[in-house]
Amino acid sequence: MLGLDLGTGIITIINLIVLVIVLRLLLFKPVNNFLEQRRQKVHDDLDNAQRDREEAQRLLEEHRQLVADNKGDAAKIIDNAVRQADVRKEEIIAQAGQDAAAVLQRAKVEIAQEQAKVLQELRADISGFSVAIAEKTLARTLTPQDQQAFFNAVLEEMDSYAN
Amino acid sequence: MGSLDEVLEGAKTVFTIFGVDITESVVNTWIVMAVLVILALVFSRNLKLYPDKRQNIVEIIVDGLTGLVTSTMGAKNRNFTPFIGTVFLLIAFSNILGIFGLRSPTADFSVTLAYGIVTFFCIHFFALKAKGWSYIKGFGQPFIFLLPINIIGEVAKPFSLGMRLYGNLLGGSVIMAMISGAIALFVPAVASIYFDLFSGFLQSFIFIMLTMVFITIAKDDED
């Protein structure tokens, strides 16, 4: 029952060595290589995913920073525009005031000139009328001295009315 | 499974080549080897990134054996996986051969001792390769007069491994033959689940665990 057979033992050892070599080539090596490749691929994919996530996070931060900067710039631009508009408004108001004052001044000068001119014409007309009325009233022709005296009297009268 | 007499009689000679008797054990080992090679060919071809059921099975077996070797012997001894895996598959499939009515090759001491001798040479070859002359000197430690005892302990290892496997398998075969002789229906099938399947896998697992431990201790342990 416990008999040892040398031939069986030797053949068994050869069998085992042959089977180790065959299964190493047909089973263990290809399957282990394949599993290692897959492990490496999963590892690489995870690394890539991590890198992509970090890149996405970085881009998001940049984007946020950009938006924040743009918001600051926009506020600055609006502030500048408001300030410039205020300055411009003040300038326009000041200019308008100056223009109005100039127009008023010009109008006053023109009114004074017109007034003087009208007074001058009125004075001439009145002196003529006065002489004619006086001639008719006195039925004679006044001498130049009379006319001058009369004219001066009328002018004095008119000046008193004008004042 | 044969009768109790057939089991106790031992492996019969099937034929002779160049004066060497080819016993049942050798022929049945060849059958197991052929089955393993065919299964390896079928299961390991067209490996895909997304595995199907066939590929899942082979991945579980190979990855499981690789994990077992790595966890027991360390990552640096991962290249022992083909040897340990082959020994496991060969012994496990040999052990469960009884289910198919064939005599298990591992119920022959010549076969189990041969496995033990292969393990013995592996232990000392890799230990010598790793440690060199200091490994030989280690047999004289801690005292030189322990040298004979240490040598006897080392020589006993293949016998211990072979006897354990042979005894368990022969014992299982004897019990199965006795049960089959006593009760022909149903009971032998249930008993076969334990003695052929469970015990068969358990014994092959024990064999490779001891092999891995012996190799690792001899090769990697600091003196």
Boltz contact constraints between the chains, C-beta under 6 A:
constraints:
  - contact:
      token1: [A, 1]
      token2: [B, 8]
      max_distance: 6.0
  - contact:
      token1: [A, 1]
      token2: [B, 10]
      max_distance: 6.0
  - contact:
      token1: [A, 2]
      token2: [B, 109]
      max_distance: 6.0
  - contact:
      token1: [A, 4]
      token2: [B, 110]
      max_distance: 6.0
  - contact:
      token1: [A, 5]
      token2: [B, 110]
      max_distance: 6.0
  - contact:
      token1: [A, 7]
      token2: [B, 20]
      max_distance: 6.0
  - contact:
      token1: [A, 7]
      token2: [B, 21]
      max_distance: 6.0
  - contact:
      token1: [A, 8]
      token2: [B, 23]
      max_distance: 6.0
  - contact:
      token1: [A, 8]
      token2: [B, 25]
      max_distance: 6.0
  - contact:
      token1: [A, 8]
      token2: [B, 26]
      max_distance: 6.0
  - contact:
      token1: [A, 8]
      token2: [B, 110]
      max_distance: 6.0
  - contact:
      token1: [A, 9]
      token2: [B, 110]
      max_distance: 6.0
  - contact:
      token1: [A, 9]
      token2: [B, 114]
      max_distance: 6.0
  - contact:
      token1: [A, 11]
      token2: [B, 26]
      max_distance: 6.0
  - contact:
      token1: [A, 12]
      token2: [B, 111]
      max_distance: 6.0
  - contact:
      token1: [A, 12]
      token2: [B, 114]
      max_distance: 6.0
  - contact:
      token1: [A, 13]
      token2: [B, 114]
      max_distance: 6.0
  - contact:
      token1: [A, 13]
      token2: [B, 118]
      max_distance: 6.0
  - contact:
      token1: [A, 15]
      token2: [B, 29]
      max_distance: 6.0
  - contact:
      token1: [A, 16]
      token2: [B, 118]
      max_distance: 6.0
  - contact:
      token1: [A, 19]
      token2: [B, 33]
      max_distance: 6.0
  - contact:
      token1: [A, 19]
      token2: [B, 86]
      max_distance: 6.0
  - contact:
      token1: [A, 19]
      token2: [B, 90]
      max_distance: 6.0
  - contact:
      token1: [A, 20]
      token2: [B, 82]
      max_distance: 6.0
  - contact:
      token1: [A, 20]
      token2: [B, 83]
      max_distance: 6.0
  - contact:
      token1: [A, 20]
      token2: [B, 86]
      max_distance: 6.0
  - contact:
      token1: [A, 22]
      token2: [B, 37]
      max_distance: 6.0
  - contact:
      token1: [A, 23]
      token2: [B, 40]
      max_distance: 6.0
  - contact:
      token1: [A, 23]
      token2: [B, 86]
      max_distance: 6.0
  - contact:
      token1: [A, 24]
      token2: [B, 82]
      max_distance: 6.0
  - contact:
      token1: [A, 26]
      token2: [B, 40]
      max_distance: 6.0
  - contact:
      token1: [A, 27]
      token2: [B, 40]
      max_distance: 6.0
  - contact:
      token1: [A, 27]
      token2: [B, 44]
      max_distance: 6.0
  - contact:
      token1: [A, 28]
      token2: [B, 81]
      max_distance: 6.0
  - contact:
      token1: [A, 28]
      token2: [B, 82]
      max_distance: 6.0
  - contact:
      token1: [A, 28]
      token2: [B, 85]
      max_distance: 6.0
  - contact:
      token1: [A, 30]
      token2: [B, 44]
      max_distance: 6.0
  - contact:
      token1: [A, 31]
      token2: [B, 44]
      max_distance: 6.0
  - contact:
      token1: [A, 31]
      token2: [B, 58]
      max_distance: 6.0
  - contact:
      token1: [A, 31]
      token2: [B, 62]
      max_distance: 6.0
  - contact:
      token1: [A, 34]
      token2: [B, 47]
      max_distance: 6.0
